[in-house]
């Protein structure tokens, strides 16, 4: 899946298109809504559960894995997919490491370690290109899903 490299001209054209279609006021509301609705808090526990299911199923798809092996396999692709899930769930919800661990049958230490490992990997993407590409796709889908939930 090849993604197009966008620049500010492309952004301006898309914004102009939105303004032409919806008007200035509604376009500003849409942009504000998208930027304000990228996190779920504990009051939205049902939405957080939906996000959990979505992130897991989408990671299985993006990383091209077998669903029945997702939680148990020690193959690197499976571990990376789970790590990406931990990271996204922690980043976009206020769920604790322990609670995320319960959902994956892992300890909070495992979640904590993998969260910080993923953060480290994302800080030097040139050394982990395949993972970072898949992670970005998964994150984009997750943000889209969150904005639709809100």
N, CA, C and O of each residue as an XYZ file, in Angstrom:
600
protein
N       0.840     -1.168      0.000
C       0.000      0.000      0.000
C       0.890      1.238      0.000
O       1.525      1.536      1.012
N       0.948      1.955     -1.105
C       1.786      3.133     -1.235
C       0.962      4.366     -0.899
O      -0.111      4.591     -1.459
N       1.489      5.159      0.029
C       0.813      6.389      0.415
C       1.438      7.557     -0.316
O       2.657      7.627     -0.473
N       0.595      8.474     -0.761
C       1.069      9.659     -1.443
C       1.678     10.609     -0.422
O       1.170     10.740      0.692
N       2.753     11.263     -0.796
C       3.364     12.288      0.052
C       2.601     13.587     -0.181
O       2.590     14.120     -1.290
N       1.969     14.085      0.865
C       1.214     15.327      0.768
C       2.069     16.508      1.196
O       3.024     16.359      1.959
N       1.713     17.682      0.694
C       2.379     18.905      1.123
C       1.308     19.941      1.473
O       0.116     19.640      1.423
N       1.726     21.152      1.826
C       0.788     22.177      2.260
C      -0.136     22.642      1.136
O      -1.254     23.085      1.399
N       0.312     22.546     -0.092
C      -0.557     22.894     -1.225
C      -1.736     21.934     -1.299
O      -2.875     22.348     -1.516
N      -1.449     20.636     -1.116
C      -2.525     19.632     -1.108
C      -3.500     19.903      0.036
O      -4.716     19.815     -0.138
N      -2.953     20.233      1.208
C      -3.797     20.542      2.362
C      -4.689     21.735      2.075
O      -5.885     21.703      2.365
N      -4.116     22.790      1.505
C      -4.888     23.994      1.210
C      -5.989     23.706      0.190
O      -7.099     24.221      0.317
N      -5.692     22.895     -0.811
C      -6.705     22.528     -1.807
C      -7.858     21.771     -1.150
O      -9.022     22.025     -1.459
N      -7.536     20.833     -0.238
C      -8.576     20.064      0.454
C      -9.426     20.961      1.352
O     -10.645     20.806      1.424
N      -8.768     21.904      2.039
C      -9.504     22.838      2.899
C     -10.399     23.735      2.065
O     -11.548     23.980      2.433
N      -9.890     24.225      0.951
C     -10.710     25.051      0.055
C     -11.919     24.272     -0.453
O     -13.015     24.819     -0.576
N     -11.708     22.985     -0.749
C     -12.819     22.134     -1.171
C     -13.867     21.978     -0.084
O     -15.066     22.029     -0.361
N     -13.415     21.787      1.167
C     -14.349     21.697      2.298
C     -15.127     23.002      2.478
O     -16.338     22.989      2.698
N     -14.422     24.114      2.383
C     -15.085     25.411      2.544
C     -16.114     25.610      1.447
O     -17.214     26.098      1.706
N     -15.767     25.239      0.233
C     -16.710     25.358     -0.872
C     -17.934     24.486     -0.692
O     -19.034     24.858     -1.101
N     -17.749     23.340     -0.089
C     -18.852     22.403      0.090
C     -19.688     22.716      1.324
O     -20.917     22.679      1.258
N     -19.039     23.027      2.459
C     -19.760     23.190      3.718
C     -19.829     24.620      4.237
O     -20.631     24.918      5.123
N     -19.012     25.494      3.705
C     -18.945     26.856      4.222
C     -17.851     26.969      5.268
O     -17.412     25.966      5.829
N     -17.412     28.198      5.528
C     -16.304     28.449      6.441
C     -16.600     27.996      7.866
O     -15.777     27.323      8.486
N     -17.762     28.356      8.384
C     -18.112     28.054      9.771
C     -18.119     26.542     10.028
O     -17.520     26.077     10.998
N     -18.784     25.788      9.175
C     -18.886     24.337      9.353
C     -17.520     23.663      9.172
O     -17.214     22.697      9.871
N     -16.709     24.157      8.254
C     -15.373     23.601      8.048
C     -14.527     23.766      9.302
O     -13.814     22.843      9.696
N     -14.601     24.938      9.934
C     -13.853     25.178     11.172
C     -14.339     24.231     12.266
O     -13.533     23.696     13.027
N     -15.657     24.022     12.347
C     -16.199     23.088     13.339
C     -15.688     21.667     13.113
O     -15.340     20.968     14.065
N     -15.645     21.244     11.854
C     -15.183     19.892     11.522
C     -13.718     19.724     11.912
O     -13.350     18.717     12.517
N     -12.886     20.695     11.574
C     -11.463     20.617     11.905
C     -11.271     20.621     13.421
O     -10.462     19.854     13.944
N     -11.998     21.466     14.118
C     -11.902     21.507     15.582
C     -12.349     20.181     16.188
O     -11.739     19.691     17.139
N     -13.405     19.605     15.642
C     -13.903     18.327     16.137
C     -12.867     17.225     15.949
O     -12.654     16.405     16.842
N     -12.227     17.210     14.789
C     -11.210     16.189     14.541
C     -10.021     16.339     15.465
O      -9.488     15.342     15.953
N      -9.597     17.560     15.714
C      -8.419     17.752     16.554
C      -8.720     17.572     18.036
O      -7.815     17.265     18.811
N      -9.966     17.755     18.443
C     -10.317     17.611     19.854
C     -10.765     16.208     20.224
O     -10.813     15.876     21.408
N     -11.091     15.382     19.253
C     -11.663     14.065     19.536
C     -10.725     12.926     19.174
O     -11.119     11.991     18.478
N      -9.491     13.000     19.643
C      -8.551     11.919     19.350
C      -8.149     11.162     20.599
O      -7.149     10.444     20.597
N      -8.916     11.315     21.663
C      -8.621     10.573     22.889
C      -9.926     10.187     23.567
O     -10.890     10.952     23.580
N      -9.935      9.004     24.120
C     -11.086      8.539     24.876
C     -10.700      8.513     26.347
O      -9.581      8.128     26.685
N     -11.607      8.915     27.221
C     -11.288      8.853     28.647
C     -12.093      7.750     29.314
O     -12.929      7.103     28.683
N     -11.831      7.546     30.584
C     -12.435      6.406     31.290
C     -13.949      6.501     31.374
O     -14.609      5.485     31.589
N     -14.520      7.687     31.212
C     -15.975      7.819     31.216
C     -16.579      7.125     29.998
O     -17.759      6.776     29.995
N     -15.771      6.931     28.980
C     -16.225      6.284     27.752
C     -15.749      4.833     27.711
O     -15.126      4.414     26.735
N     -16.034      4.072     28.753
C     -15.498      2.708     28.831
C     -15.996      1.821     27.690
O     -15.254      0.971     27.198
N     -17.234      2.011     27.271
C     -17.740      1.217     26.151
C     -16.989      1.551     24.861
O     -16.675      0.669     24.062
N     -16.709      2.843     24.675
C     -15.959      3.260     23.491
C     -14.526      2.733     23.558
O     -13.957      2.343     22.539
N     -13.948      2.721     24.751
C     -12.593      2.194     24.912
C     -12.554      0.699     24.580
O     -11.584      0.217     23.995
N     -13.604     -0.030     24.953
C     -13.680     -1.453     24.622
C     -13.800     -1.647     23.113
O     -13.187     -2.551     22.545
N     -14.593     -0.793     22.472
C     -14.705     -0.860     21.013
C     -13.358     -0.570     20.357
O     -12.970     -1.228     19.392
N     -12.657      0.418     20.892
C     -11.335      0.744     20.349
C     -10.383     -0.431     20.519
O      -9.615     -0.737     19.607
N     -10.420     -1.090     21.663
C      -9.582     -2.254     21.908
C      -9.813     -3.320     20.842
O      -8.865     -3.822     20.238
N     -11.068     -3.657     20.618
C     -11.404     -4.677     19.615
C     -10.975     -4.226     18.225
O     -10.447     -5.017     17.443
N     -11.204     -2.949     17.921
C     -10.831     -2.422     16.608
C      -9.313     -2.480     16.403
O      -8.842     -2.942     15.364
N      -8.555     -2.013     17.390
C      -7.100     -1.961     17.257
C      -6.534     -3.368     17.089
O      -5.638     -3.583     16.273
N      -7.044     -4.314     17.845
C      -6.557     -5.691     17.718
C      -6.874     -6.254     16.333
O      -5.999     -6.811     15.670
N      -8.115     -6.110     15.904
C      -8.490     -6.675     14.600
C      -7.758     -5.979     13.459
O      -7.366     -6.625     12.488
N      -7.571     -4.668     13.570
C      -6.874     -3.935     12.515
C      -5.391     -4.277     12.508
O      -4.779     -4.339     11.442
N      -4.798     -4.501     13.691
C      -3.379     -4.871     13.724
C      -3.167     -6.254     13.110
O      -2.160     -6.495     12.444
N      -4.103     -7.144     13.334
C      -4.016     -8.468     12.704
C      -4.040     -8.318     11.190
O      -3.314     -9.010     10.477
N      -4.872     -7.419     10.710
C      -4.974     -7.166      9.273
C      -3.718     -6.478      8.734
O      -3.147     -6.925      7.739
N      -3.290     -5.407      9.377
C      -2.147     -4.618      8.889
C      -0.849     -5.418      8.936
O      -0.044     -5.346      8.007
N      -0.641     -6.177     10.007
C       0.578     -6.964     10.145
C       0.463     -8.323      9.444
O       1.417     -9.101      9.436
N      -0.703     -8.607      8.856
C      -0.952     -9.838      8.103
C      -0.688    -11.080      8.963
O       0.167    -11.908      8.649
N      -1.455    -11.180     10.062
C      -1.272    -12.252     11.036
C      -2.476    -13.183     11.077
O      -3.533    -12.884     10.520
N      -2.295    -14.315     11.747
C      -3.400    -15.245     11.974
C      -4.030    -14.912     13.318
O      -3.340    -14.802     14.331
N      -5.337    -14.755     13.315
C      -6.054    -14.311     14.507
C      -5.869    -15.262     15.687
O      -5.708    -14.811     16.821
N      -5.890    -16.554     15.440
C      -5.813    -17.512     16.546
C      -4.434    -17.538     17.228
O      -4.306    -18.053     18.339
N      -3.414    -16.991     16.574
C      -2.079    -16.954     17.163
C      -1.719    -15.587     17.748
O      -0.647    -15.426     18.331
N      -2.598    -14.614     17.598
C      -2.280    -13.225     17.955
C      -1.804    -13.074     19.397
O      -0.800    -12.405     19.641
N      -2.486    -13.667     20.334
C      -2.169    -13.477     21.753
C      -1.012    -14.337     22.246
O      -0.418    -14.023     23.277
N      -0.676    -15.407     21.542
C       0.267    -16.378     22.086
C       1.577    -16.518     21.322
O       2.573    -16.950     21.902
N       1.608    -16.174     20.069
C       2.805    -16.401     19.265
C       3.970    -15.526     19.719
O       3.783    -14.369     20.095
N       5.170    -16.093     19.677
C       6.376    -15.350     20.030
C       7.152    -14.913     18.782
O       8.255    -14.377     18.892
N       6.583    -15.139     17.616
C       7.190    -14.675     16.368
C       7.216    -13.146     16.392
O       6.287    -12.507     16.887
N       8.279    -12.575     15.857
C       8.502    -11.136     15.955
C       7.321    -10.306     15.451
O       6.966     -9.315     16.088
N       6.707    -10.676     14.334
C       5.593     -9.898     13.791
C       4.422     -9.837     14.772
O       3.775     -8.797     14.898
N       4.154    -10.918     15.450
C       3.075    -10.955     16.428
C       3.408    -10.082     17.643
O       2.562     -9.343     18.146
N       4.658    -10.184     18.099
C       5.081     -9.355     19.234
C       5.017     -7.873     18.881
O       4.597     -7.055     19.699
N       5.435     -7.528     17.661
C       5.379     -6.131     17.231
C       3.946     -5.634     17.120
O       3.652     -4.497     17.487
N       3.058     -6.473     16.619
C       1.652     -6.085     16.497
C       1.040     -5.842     17.876
O       0.315     -4.867     18.074
N       1.331     -6.719     18.818
C       0.826     -6.522     20.179
C       1.415     -5.251     20.795
O       0.709     -4.494     21.462
N       2.709     -5.022     20.568
C       3.361     -3.829     21.093
C       2.698     -2.569     20.534
O       2.479     -1.607     21.271
N       2.381     -2.568     19.253
C       1.708     -1.421     18.643
C       0.331     -1.210     19.277
O      -0.087     -0.073     19.498
N      -0.364     -2.298     19.566
C      -1.675     -2.203     20.231
C      -1.535     -1.585     21.611
O      -2.282     -0.673     21.966
N      -0.587     -2.077     22.385
C      -0.371     -1.535     23.725
C      -0.116     -0.033     23.658
O      -0.688      0.749     24.417
N       0.757      0.347     22.729
C       1.147      1.745     22.607
C      -0.057      2.619     22.241
O      -0.284      3.658     22.860
N      -0.814      2.200     21.246
C      -1.957      3.004     20.798
C      -3.041      3.092     21.864
O      -3.638      4.150     22.060
N      -3.294      1.995     22.543
C      -4.320      2.014     23.591
C      -3.916      2.924     24.741
O      -4.748      3.636     25.303
N      -2.658      2.896     25.081
C      -2.177      3.771     26.155
C      -2.160      5.233     25.714
O      -2.503      6.128     26.487
N      -1.761      5.465     24.469
C      -1.647      6.838     23.962
C      -3.003      7.510     23.785
O      -3.155      8.690     24.103
N      -3.985      6.774     23.282
C      -5.259      7.392     22.926
C      -6.386      7.143     23.921
O      -7.518      7.572     23.696
N      -6.089      6.460     25.007
C      -7.064      6.327     26.090
C      -6.322      6.621     27.386
O      -5.092      6.654     27.404
N      -7.047      6.829     28.443
C      -6.362      7.016     29.723
C      -6.361      5.714     30.523
O      -6.373      5.725     31.754
N      -6.348      4.606     29.808
C      -6.352      3.284     30.428
C      -4.979      2.989     31.036
O      -3.951      3.287     30.428
N      -4.966      2.416     32.211
C      -3.708      2.107     32.906
C      -2.997      0.928     32.235
O      -3.597      0.157     31.486
N      -1.707      0.817     32.529
C      -0.928     -0.308     32.014
C      -1.526     -1.631     32.491
O      -1.611     -2.596     31.732
N      -1.934     -1.660     33.745
C      -2.510     -2.880     34.314
C      -3.786     -3.301     33.607
O      -3.984     -4.482     33.323
N      -4.649     -2.339     33.323
C      -5.928     -2.642     32.653
C      -5.689     -3.126     31.227
O      -6.347     -4.058     30.764
N      -4.743     -2.489     30.532
C      -4.398     -2.956     29.184
C      -3.852     -4.375     29.273
O      -4.179     -5.230     28.449
N      -3.016     -4.616     30.282
C      -2.463     -5.954     30.473
C      -3.527     -7.008     30.696
O      -3.407     -8.126     30.195
N      -4.570     -6.666     31.446
C      -5.675     -7.607     31.673
C      -6.307     -8.023     30.351
O      -6.642     -9.193     30.159
N      -6.469     -7.081     29.456
C      -7.092     -7.381     28.163
C      -6.244     -8.307     27.294
O      -6.767     -9.017     26.435
N      -4.935     -8.294     27.526
C      -4.035     -9.129     26.732
C      -3.458    -10.298     27.535
O      -2.594    -11.031     27.055
N      -3.956    -10.457     28.775
C      -3.466    -11.508     29.666
C      -1.958    -11.356     29.901
O      -1.204    -12.327     29.866
N      -1.546    -10.106     30.142
C      -0.147     -9.772     30.394
C      -0.050     -8.945     31.673
O      -1.046     -8.380     32.126
N       1.130     -8.875     32.245
C       1.336     -8.049     33.432
C       1.508     -6.590     33.025
O       1.798     -6.280     31.870
N       1.323     -5.708     33.993
C       1.488     -4.286     33.668
C       2.945     -3.982     33.332
O       3.211     -3.033     32.594
N       3.880     -4.747     33.844
C       5.290     -4.555     33.505
C       5.547     -4.821     32.024
O       6.299     -4.094     31.376
N       4.921     -5.858     31.502
C       5.076     -6.180     30.080
C       4.534     -5.027     29.232
O       5.165     -4.624     28.254
N       3.381     -4.503     29.602
C       2.774     -3.397     28.854
C       3.664     -2.163     28.961
O       3.928     -1.495     27.961
N       4.126     -1.861     30.174
C       4.993     -0.711     30.407
C       6.260     -0.815     29.553
O       6.635      0.140     28.873
N       6.908     -1.966     29.592
C       8.131     -2.182     28.820
C       7.873     -2.000     27.329
O       8.615     -1.287     26.653
N       6.829     -2.640     26.813
C       6.542     -2.569     25.381
C       6.122     -1.173     24.946
O       6.453     -0.745     23.840
N       5.403     -0.463     25.792
C       5.017      0.912     25.473
C       6.269      1.772     25.261
O       6.377      2.503     24.277
N       7.196      1.671     26.189
C       8.407      2.477     26.085
C       9.337      1.984     24.973
O      10.041      2.785     24.358
N       9.345      0.705     24.718
C      10.117      0.151     23.606
C       9.571      0.686     22.278
O      10.339      1.065     21.395
N       8.255      0.713     22.145
C       7.630      1.230     20.929
C       7.936      2.719     20.772
O       8.220      3.185     19.669
N       7.879      3.454     21.863
C       8.196      4.878     21.838
C       9.637      5.090     21.362
O       9.915      5.997     20.577
N      10.528      4.261     21.838
C      11.942      4.327     21.426
C      12.094      4.014     19.940
O      12.823      4.706     19.229
N      11.414      2.983     19.475
C      11.471      2.599     18.061
C      10.949      3.737     17.185
O      11.537      4.045     16.148
N       9.855      4.354     17.598
C       9.270      5.433     16.809
C      10.144      6.682     16.797
O      10.019      7.519     15.903
N      11.024      6.810     17.780
C      11.917      7.975     17.820
C      13.074      7.854     16.831
O      13.702      8.858     16.494
N      13.364      6.644     16.362
C      14.409      6.432     15.354
C      13.857      5.565     14.216
O      14.298      4.431     14.030
N      12.895      6.099     13.459
C      12.189      5.293     12.464
C      13.064      4.763     11.328
O      12.714      3.758     10.709
N      14.176      5.404     11.043
C      15.011      4.950      9.934
C      15.587      3.557     10.164
O      15.974      2.885      9.208
N      15.650      3.115     11.414
C      16.190      1.791     11.714
C      15.115      0.700     11.778
O      15.431     -0.489     11.822
N      13.866      1.108     11.782
C      12.759      0.151     11.914
C      11.675      0.441     10.878
O      10.491      0.468     11.214
N      12.064      0.656      9.637
C      11.124      1.099      8.600
C       9.902      0.198      8.431
O       8.785      0.715      8.399
N      10.059     -1.124      8.321
C       8.850     -1.956      8.127
C       7.850     -1.818      9.271
O       6.647     -1.698      9.037
N       8.347     -1.835     10.504
C       7.452     -1.694     11.648
C       6.796     -0.329     11.664
O       5.585     -0.228     11.859
N       7.570      0.716     11.461
C       7.042      2.083     11.527
C       5.986      2.302     10.451
O       4.978      2.961     10.710
N       6.192      1.768      9.257
C       5.192      1.908      8.192
C       3.870      1.256      8.603
O       2.802      1.848      8.443
N       3.950      0.046      9.130
C       2.738     -0.647      9.572
C       2.093      0.080     10.753
O       0.870      0.209     10.821
N       2.927      0.550     11.678
C       2.415      1.278     12.828
C       1.652      2.527     12.391
O       0.560      2.797     12.892
N       2.217      3.277     11.470
C       1.565      4.513     11.010
C       0.209      4.212     10.374
O      -0.752      4.952     10.584
N       0.127      3.144      9.608
C      -1.156      2.747      9.006
C      -2.152      2.413     10.117
O      -3.300      2.857     10.086
N      -1.708      1.633     11.090
C      -2.573      1.248     12.207
C      -2.999      2.473     13.010
O      -4.157      2.575     13.414
N      -2.090      3.388     13.240
C      -2.423      4.604     13.987
C      -3.421      5.473     13.220
O      -4.353      6.017     13.813
N      -3.232      5.605     11.917
C      -4.170      6.385     11.099
C      -5.582      5.804     11.182
O      -6.554      6.541     11.349
N      -5.688      4.487     11.065
C      -6.996      3.830     11.169
C      -7.597      4.027     12.558
O      -8.803      4.235     12.693
N      -6.758      3.961     13.581
C      -7.242      4.125     14.955
C      -7.756      5.532     15.198
O      -8.804      5.709     15.819
N      -7.036      6.532     14.717
C      -7.479      7.924     14.882
C      -8.790      8.147     14.148
O      -9.691      8.808     14.663
N      -8.897      7.599     12.951
C     -10.161      7.696     12.201
C     -11.301      7.068     12.988
O     -12.393      7.631     13.067
N     -11.049      5.910     13.565
C     -12.068      5.205     14.323
C     -12.490      6.017     15.557
O     -13.680      6.128     15.851
N     -11.522      6.577     16.267
C     -11.815      7.385     17.449
C     -12.651      8.600     17.074
O     -13.610      8.939     17.766
N     -12.284      9.251     15.978
C     -13.050     10.457     15.589
C     -14.484     10.096     15.217
O     -15.398     10.892     15.431
N     -14.686      8.914     14.667
C     -16.053      8.498     14.349
C     -16.842      8.104     15.606
O     -18.056      8.292     15.674
N     -16.128      7.554     16.600
C     -16.782      7.204     17.856
C     -17.264      8.446     18.598
O     -18.344      8.461     19.189
N     -16.439      9.482     18.550
C     -16.769     10.710     19.264
C     -17.770     11.512     18.461
O     -18.184     12.590     18.888
